[in-house]
Amino acid sequence: MIRDRWLWIILLLGMAVRLYGLGERSLSYDECQQYWASQGNALISNREITLDPPLFAVLLHAWSLVGRSETWLRLLPCLLGILGIPAIYGLSQRISGDASTARVAALFFALAPYPIRYSQSLRVYSLTLLLCALLPAAWLAGKENDSLRRRFRIAVLTCAGLLAMYGVIWLAGTLLAAALLFPASGDSWNRLGRAGFLIAGMVAALPFYLYSLPTQMSQGTPGYFYEDKFLPLDHLSSAVTFLGRGLLGLSGYFSFVHPASALLFGALALLGMARLARDPSRRPMLLVFALAILAAAGASAFRLYPFGATRQMLYAAPLFYAFAAHGILALRPLARGSLTLLCVAALMVGCGVFLYRYHTGPGGQEMRPVMSYLAQHASPTDRILVNKDAIPQFRFYYAGDPGAVVWGRETVIRDYLAEVNRLLDANPSARFWLVFSHGWSEERRSELQGVDSRFALQETFEAHRAAVYLFTPRRDDAGASPQALPHP
């Protein structure tokens, strides 16, 4: 693998698209939540803030000791995303036994939108993709040539994967099933040994699960949080439709989102799986992929697990890239290889379109310029009311007087306006800056017409769903009609 110069070219390409613009956007709400989840005792703070196991929070805690700029913090998931490219190469090569297929799989991963996006996001997803490529590759290596060192590697990767994302349980569980069903040889001792180390990795993760189980779990997550991503059992046709849409959504999520891309690369993955199924030695990973997907879908029937194009399904992405690459290379005998070249060209064109939109479109929740504006225009006597949804970002970027800040307790999807008016009524002579971010929109902005009529909107600064508004006491009659909000 190290001597494959095509891999180095693909790796450099993947590095370029991941490093470019790494710090150009402000940290989003989710990224700031992840940052605060890593501070202090990460095992405790992580369980109080996120719905993920603690491994990434622990890594980020150590990483953030060096610095906390956007570029530096995001460099951690970026490096993990870059390491994922050779990991996908190694996994695909072990599955197919072909270097060309491994190159296409690595290229697919290097250019697919979400792996790039996750490499520039301070979240657990790049780590999950990396571990979910390394774990099945280690399992295959142990199956081909069993040894204590390789068994230990399987245990470590199993534990690390489970501590990165809860969804990895489906991958680990199906690898355990495959270890029992597909021995490397007639020697059952090797088969049971690998299974035993898989179980040891699961057991090693259990104490961390019990200690750092998210506090939200004890409260229960409402079903509507996941919309319709639970398998319906009322009618067979509804269940089949749900599964079909879920698989199509996954194909789009792993490839280029558009339904046409989902159909194309989903079909290529199925073609690759069909060709691999002809060789009995290649069948274990087909079983792992199919059972892991079916187990997640089945669990959703009991409203235990959302199925479809959700982040918790990332454990299946590395295998998807390997199978799709095998399908792409299976087209080489047709039309003198032009179909394979067209598929590779589609990867590059799709990535180019994504990168253009990604780097030229609105940045999302641009809290950094909002905070800069606030620092330049706020007076020492002003009060700053921070909406609950903006608190993680505000805490990260604010460097002013903490005594001027009032922390909101109501989200923008509920009656936040009552909270605003209550605070204004309690301080009728103060100037108030209202700070919003996560979940903010033009519709929400129009609701500010309902702010206490004794206050008038004086200044406005908005930056892609993050905003700050200055309301000052009116100098005219208290009953005067409120000032209309200017359109940005």
VENZIFEN-V79260 format. One record per residue. RES is the residue in one letter. PHI is phi in degrees with one decimal (none if undefined). PSI is psi in radians with two decimals (NA if undefined). BURIAL is b if it has 9 or more other ideal C-beta (glycine too) atoms within 8 Angstrom, else e. Layout:
<<RES;PHI;PSI;BURIAL> <RES;PHI;PSI;BURIAL>>
This chain:
<<M;none;-0.74;b> <I;-63.9;-0.53;e> <R;-86.5;-0.05;e> <D;-80.3;1.84;b> <R;-68.3;-0.44;e> <W;-64.8;-0.63;e> <L;-62.9;-0.72;b> <W;-64.2;-0.66;e> <I;-64.7;-0.79;e> <I;-63.4;-0.69;b> <L;-63.4;-0.75;b> <L;-64.4;-0.68;e> <L;-64.0;-0.79;b> <G;-63.2;-0.66;b> <M;-63.2;-0.75;b> <A;-61.9;-0.82;e> <V;-73.0;-0.34;b> <R;-88.4;-0.59;b> <L;-82.8;-0.47;e> <Y;-65.0;2.21;e> <G;69.2;0.45;e> <L;-59.3;-0.66;b> <G;-111.2;0.29;e> <E;-75.0;-0.40;e> <R;-101.4;2.66;b> <S;-66.8;2.73;b> <L;-66.3;2.33;b> <S;-77.8;3.07;b> <Y;-56.0;-0.87;b> <D;-63.4;-0.67;e> <E;-66.4;-0.72;b> <C;-68.2;-0.63;b> <Q;-59.6;-0.75;b> <Q;-64.3;-0.66;b> <Y;-62.9;-0.84;b> <W;-67.9;-0.48;b> <A;-68.8;-0.31;b> <S;-95.6;-0.09;b> <Q;-90.0;2.69;b> <G;69.4;-2.44;e> <N;-80.1;1.80;e> <A;-61.4;-0.55;b> <L;-64.6;-0.59;b> <I;-86.3;-0.86;b> <S;-64.3;-0.57;b> <N;-65.9;-0.73;b> <R;-71.1;-0.40;b> <E;-85.2;-0.25;e> <I;-117.7;-0.70;b> <T;-111.7;3.03;b> <L;-110.3;0.39;e> <D;-114.9;2.73;b> <P;-62.7;3.00;b> <P;-89.6;-0.05;b> <L;-60.1;-0.85;b> <F;-65.2;-0.66;b> <A;-61.0;-0.69;b> <V;-66.8;-0.76;b> <L;-62.2;-0.77;b> <L;-66.1;-0.60;b> <H;-57.9;-0.83;b> <A;-67.3;-0.69;e> <W;-64.8;-0.71;b> <S;-74.0;-0.16;b> <L;-66.3;-0.42;e> <V;-82.3;-0.64;e> <G;-174.4;2.96;e> <R;-138.1;0.45;e> <S;-72.9;2.78;e> <E;-57.8;-0.77;b> <T;-64.4;-0.77;e> <W;-66.9;-0.80;b> <L;-63.1;-0.75;b> <R;-73.7;-0.26;b> <L;-64.3;-0.49;b> <L;-63.1;-1.01;b> <P;-63.9;-0.48;b> <C;-65.5;-0.79;b> <L;-63.9;-0.69;e> <L;-63.7;-0.67;b> <G;-66.7;-0.65;b> <I;-66.8;-0.73;b> <L;-63.4;-0.43;b> <G;-64.7;-0.44;b> <I;-65.3;-0.96;b> <P;-66.0;-0.46;b> <A;-65.8;-0.73;b> <I;-65.5;-0.69;b> <Y;-58.1;-0.86;b> <G;-64.1;-0.71;b> <L;-62.8;-0.83;b> <S;-64.2;-0.68;b> <Q;-65.1;-0.66;b> <R;-70.7;-0.57;b> <I;-73.7;-0.82;b> <S;-95.5;-0.44;b> <G;71.9;0.33;e> <D;-130.8;2.21;b> <A;-68.0;-0.62;e> <S;-63.9;-0.74;e> <T;-63.4;-0.69;b> <A;-63.2;-0.66;b> <R;-64.9;-0.76;b> <V;-66.0;-0.70;b> <A;-62.1;-0.76;b> <A;-64.1;-0.68;b> <L;-65.7;-0.73;b> <F;-57.6;-0.87;b> <F;-64.2;-0.68;b> <A;-64.7;-0.52;b> <L;-107.8;-0.19;b> <A;-66.1;2.45;b> <P;-58.9;-0.85;b> <Y;-69.2;-0.69;b> <P;-58.0;-0.61;b> <I;-69.4;-0.83;b> <R;-60.6;-0.74;b> <Y;-69.1;-0.46;b> <S;-70.9;-0.30;b> <Q;-109.7;0.33;b> <S;-126.0;2.33;b> <L;-78.9;1.17;b> <R;-135.3;3.10;b> <V;-81.1;-0.11;b> <Y;-68.7;-0.68;b> <S;-62.6;-0.70;b> <L;-62.6;-0.73;b> <T;-62.9;-0.80;b> <L;-60.8;-0.73;b> <L;-62.3;-0.88;b> <L;-66.5;-0.59;b> <C;-78.5;-0.15;b> <A;-90.8;-0.69;b> <L;-70.8;-0.64;b> <L;-65.0;-0.93;b> <P;-65.5;-0.53;b> <A;-65.0;-0.72;b> <A;-66.4;-0.65;b> <W;-62.7;-0.76;b> <L;-65.8;-0.67;b> <A;-63.0;-0.72;b> <G;-67.3;-0.56;b> <K;-69.8;-0.63;b> <E;-76.5;-0.65;e> <N;-149.1;1.58;e> <D;-73.2;2.40;b> <S;-157.6;2.84;e> <L;-62.8;-0.70;e> <R;-61.4;-0.73;e> <R;-71.8;-0.58;b> <R;-65.0;-0.74;b> <F;-62.9;-0.68;b> <R;-61.8;-0.71;b> <I;-60.4;-0.77;b> <A;-62.8;-0.78;b> <V;-63.9;-0.79;b> <L;-68.4;-0.61;b> <T;-62.4;-0.84;b> <C;-61.8;-0.80;b> <A;-63.3;-0.74;b> <G;-61.9;-0.77;b> <L;-66.0;-0.51;b> <L;-85.2;-0.06;b> <A;-93.9;-0.80;b> <M;-153.0;2.41;b> <Y;-63.7;-0.55;b> <G;-61.9;-0.30;b> <V;-65.8;-0.25;b> <I;-59.2;-0.56;e> <W;-69.5;-0.68;b> <L;-67.4;-0.82;b> <A;-63.8;-0.70;b> <G;-65.7;-0.71;b> <T;-74.6;-0.51;b> <L;-65.1;-0.64;b> <L;-63.8;-0.75;b> <A;-63.0;-0.73;b> <A;-67.8;-0.59;b> <A;-62.8;-0.57;b> <L;-81.9;-0.49;e> <L;-92.2;-0.43;e> <F;-125.6;1.45;b> <P;-69.3;2.69;e> <A;-67.7;-0.49;b> <S;-153.9;-2.89;e> <G;-75.2;-0.10;e> <D;-78.5;1.85;e> <S;-69.4;-0.34;e> <W;-63.1;-0.74;e> <N;-62.7;-0.74;b> <R;-61.9;-0.84;b> <L;-68.2;-0.54;b> <G;-64.5;-0.79;b> <R;-65.0;-0.71;b> <A;-62.0;-0.70;b> <G;-63.2;-0.68;b> <F;-74.0;-0.54;b> <L;-61.7;-0.78;b> <I;-64.7;-0.66;b> <A;-62.3;-0.69;b> <G;-63.9;-0.70;b> <M;-64.5;-0.76;b> <V;-64.6;-0.65;e> <A;-64.6;-0.52;b> <A;-79.0;-0.37;b> <L;-59.6;-0.80;e> <P;-58.9;-0.66;e> <F;-67.6;-0.62;b> <Y;-61.7;-0.84;b> <L;-65.5;-0.60;e> <Y;-79.3;-0.59;e> <S;-115.7;0.37;b> <L;-59.6;2.26;b> <P;-55.6;2.45;b> <T;-63.4;-0.45;e> <Q;-64.3;-0.46;e> <M;-63.0;-0.65;b> <S;-70.5;-0.41;e> <Q;-87.9;-0.36;e> <G;86.1;2.37;e> <T;-98.6;2.12;e> <P;-63.3;2.55;e> <G;-60.6;-0.61;e> <Y;-67.3;-0.25;e> <F;-60.3;-0.57;e> <Y;-100.9;0.23;b> <E;55.4;-2.07;e> <D;-108.8;0.51;e> <K;-90.8;0.56;b> <F;-120.4;2.43;b> <L;-66.1;2.11;b> <P;-78.6;2.48;e> <L;-114.1;0.11;e> <D;-72.9;-0.70;e> <H;-135.8;2.52;e> <L;-62.6;-0.71;e> <S;-62.4;-0.66;e> <S;-65.4;-0.69;b> <A;-66.5;-0.75;b> <V;-64.5;-0.75;e> <T;-61.2;-0.75;e> <F;-60.8;-0.81;b> <L;-65.2;-0.72;b> <G;-62.6;-0.78;e> <R;-66.3;-0.63;b> <G;-64.6;-0.75;b> <L;-66.8;-0.69;b> <L;-65.2;-0.69;b> <G;-63.1;-0.69;b> <L;-64.2;-0.74;b> <S;-61.1;-0.72;b> <G;-69.0;-0.67;b> <Y;-63.8;-0.72;b> <F;-77.6;-0.40;b> <S;-109.0;-1.83;b> <F;-127.8;0.53;b> <V;67.5;-0.85;e> <H;-59.2;2.47;e> <P;-54.6;-0.65;e> <A;-64.3;-0.71;e> <S;-65.9;-0.69;b> <A;-60.9;-0.75;b> <L;-66.0;-0.78;b> <L;-62.3;-0.98;b> <F;-76.9;-0.46;b> <G;-65.5;-0.72;b> <A;-66.0;-0.68;b> <L;-64.9;-0.68;b> <A;-64.2;-0.72;b> <L;-64.4;-0.69;b> <L;-61.8;-0.77;b> <G;-62.7;-0.70;b> <M;-65.8;-0.70;b> <A;-63.7;-0.70;e> <R;-70.7;-0.67;b> <L;-67.0;-0.53;b> <A;-65.1;-0.31;b> <R;-68.1;-0.44;e> <D;-102.3;2.00;e> <P;-55.7;-0.54;e> <S;-71.9;-0.28;e> <R;-96.5;-0.07;b> <R;-74.8;-0.46;b> <P;-55.2;-0.77;b> <M;-69.2;-0.49;b> <L;-64.4;-0.73;b> <L;-64.3;-0.76;b> <V;-60.0;-0.84;b> <F;-62.8;-0.88;b> <A;-64.8;-0.79;e> <L;-66.4;-0.66;b> <A;-63.9;-0.74;b> <I;-65.3;-0.81;b> <L;-65.3;-0.64;e> <A;-64.7;-0.75;b> <A;-64.8;-0.74;b> <A;-64.6;-0.73;b> <G;-64.0;-0.70;b> <A;-63.7;-0.54;b> <S;-68.2;-0.34;b> <A;-64.8;-0.47;b> <F;-98.5;0.24;e> <R;57.6;0.62;e> <L;-102.2;-0.30;e> <Y;-156.8;2.24;e> <P;-76.5;2.38;b> <F;-117.0;2.47;b> <G;131.9;-2.69;b> <A;-80.0;1.12;e> <T;-111.9;2.76;b> <R;-64.1;-0.48;e> <Q;-68.4;-0.18;b> <M;-92.6;0.15;b> <L;-62.3;-0.36;b> <Y;-60.5;-0.40;b> <A;-89.4;-0.20;b> <A;-62.4;-0.84;b> <P;-57.0;-0.73;b> <L;-66.6;-0.63;b> <F;-60.3;-0.78;b> <Y;-63.3;-0.67;b> <A;-66.0;-0.75;b> <F;-69.2;-0.73;b> <A;-63.3;-0.68;b> <A;-63.7;-0.69;b> <H;-64.6;-0.65;b> <G;-65.7;-0.68;b> <I;-63.4;-0.77;b> <L;-72.1;-0.37;b> <A;-68.0;-0.30;b> <L;-83.9;-0.07;b> <R;-57.1;-0.66;e> <P;-68.7;-0.27;e> <L;-91.3;2.39;e> <A;51.7;0.67;e> <R;55.9;0.60;e> <G;83.4;0.01;b> <S;-68.3;-0.53;e> <L;-67.0;-0.68;b> <T;-63.7;-0.74;b> <L;-63.9;-0.65;e> <L;-64.5;-0.69;e> <C;-64.8;-0.74;b> <V;-64.8;-0.71;b> <A;-63.2;-0.65;e> <A;-62.2;-0.64;b> <L;-59.6;-0.79;b> <M;-72.4;-0.71;b> <V;-66.4;-0.77;e> <G;-60.2;-0.69;b> <C;-65.9;-0.71;b> <G;-61.7;-0.75;e> <V;-62.8;-0.78;e> <F;-60.3;-0.84;b> <L;-62.2;-0.68;b> <Y;-62.2;-0.83;e> <R;-67.7;-0.66;e> <Y;-65.9;-0.70;b> <H;-94.2;-0.17;b> <T;-110.0;-0.28;e> <G;-79.8;3.04;e> <P;-58.0;2.57;e> <G;-80.4;-0.18;b> <G;101.9;-2.03;b> <Q;-102.0;1.50;b> <E;-86.0;1.35;b> <M;-72.8;-0.50;b> <R;-58.8;-0.88;b> <P;-66.6;-0.54;b> <V;-63.6;-0.76;b> <M;-68.6;-0.59;b> <S;-64.6;-0.74;e> <Y;-63.2;-0.76;b> <L;-62.4;-0.74;b> <A;-63.4;-0.56;b> <Q;-83.0;-0.44;e> <H;-113.6;-0.26;e> <A;-77.0;2.45;b> <S;-91.2;2.75;e> <P;-59.3;-0.48;e> <T;-91.3;-0.05;e> <D;-71.2;2.64;b> <R;-102.8;2.59;b> <I;-123.3;1.94;b> <L;-96.1;1.98;b> <V;-99.4;2.03;b> <N;-58.2;2.56;b> <K;-53.6;-0.68;b> <D;-70.9;-0.26;b> <A;-100.5;-0.05;b> <I;-60.9;-0.83;b> <P;-57.7;-0.75;b> <Q;-71.3;-0.72;b> <F;-59.7;-0.79;b> <R;-60.1;-0.62;b> <F;-70.8;-0.69;b> <Y;-99.3;-0.33;b> <Y;-77.5;2.33;e> <A;-128.1;0.25;e> <G;-92.5;-2.77;b> <D;-73.3;2.06;e> <P;-66.4;-0.39;e> <G;-68.9;-0.31;e> <A;-85.4;-0.11;b> <V;-96.0;2.36;b> <V;-116.3;2.11;e> <W;-86.1;2.14;e> <G;-72.1;2.69;b> <R;-118.1;0.00;e> <E;-120.4;2.37;b> <T;-79.9;2.90;b> <V;-74.1;-0.25;b> <I;-84.5;-0.05;e> <R;-120.8;-2.79;e> <D;-84.3;1.14;e> <Y;-68.6;-0.43;b> <L;-65.9;-0.60;b> <A;-63.2;-0.67;e> <E;-64.7;-0.75;b> <V;-59.3;-0.86;b> <N;-67.0;-0.58;b> <R;-64.7;-0.73;e> <L;-71.9;-0.65;b> <L;-65.7;-0.70;b> <D;-64.8;-0.57;e> <A;-77.4;-0.28;e> <N;-135.0;1.18;b> <P;-67.4;-0.27;e> <S;-105.1;0.01;e> <A;-93.6;2.65;b> <R;-88.4;2.32;b> <F;-120.8;2.25;b> <W;-96.9;2.20;b> <L;-101.9;2.14;b> <V;-111.6;2.23;b> <F;-129.9;2.75;b> <S;-154.0;-1.65;b> <H;-57.7;2.20;b> <G;84.7;-0.02;b> <W;-76.1;2.58;b> <S;-158.5;3.04;e> <E;-63.3;-0.62;e> <E;-62.6;-0.76;e> <R;-65.8;-0.66;b> <R;-62.1;-0.65;b> <S;-66.0;-0.42;e> <E;-68.8;-0.27;e> <L;-68.4;-0.13;b> <Q;-60.9;-0.37;e> <G;-88.7;0.14;e> <V;-65.9;2.55;b> <D;-37.5;2.17;e> <S;-66.7;-0.20;b> <R;-76.7;-0.11;e> <F;-118.3;2.52;b> <A;-118.9;2.51;b> <L;-74.1;2.13;b> <Q;-109.1;-0.69;e> <E;-135.6;2.59;e> <T;-138.9;2.36;b> <F;-141.7;2.15;b> <E;-127.2;2.47;b> <A;-145.7;1.48;b> <H;54.7;1.22;b> <R;70.4;0.17;b> <A;-121.5;2.46;b> <A;-158.0;2.76;b> <V;-137.9;2.38;b> <Y;-129.2;2.34;b> <L;-101.1;2.11;b> <F;-111.7;2.23;b> <T;-120.7;2.65;b> <P;-60.6;2.40;b> <R;-70.7;2.61;b> <R;-94.5;-0.23;e> <D;-91.3;-2.83;e> <D;-62.3;2.54;e> <A;-63.9;-0.43;e> <G;-90.2;0.12;e> <A;-62.3;2.62;e> <S;-69.3;2.56;e> <P;-67.0;2.62;b> <Q;-71.5;2.45;e> <A;-69.1;2.48;e> <L;-75.2;2.27;b> <P;-70.0;2.53;e> <H;-80.4;2.37;e> <P;-65.7;NA;e>>
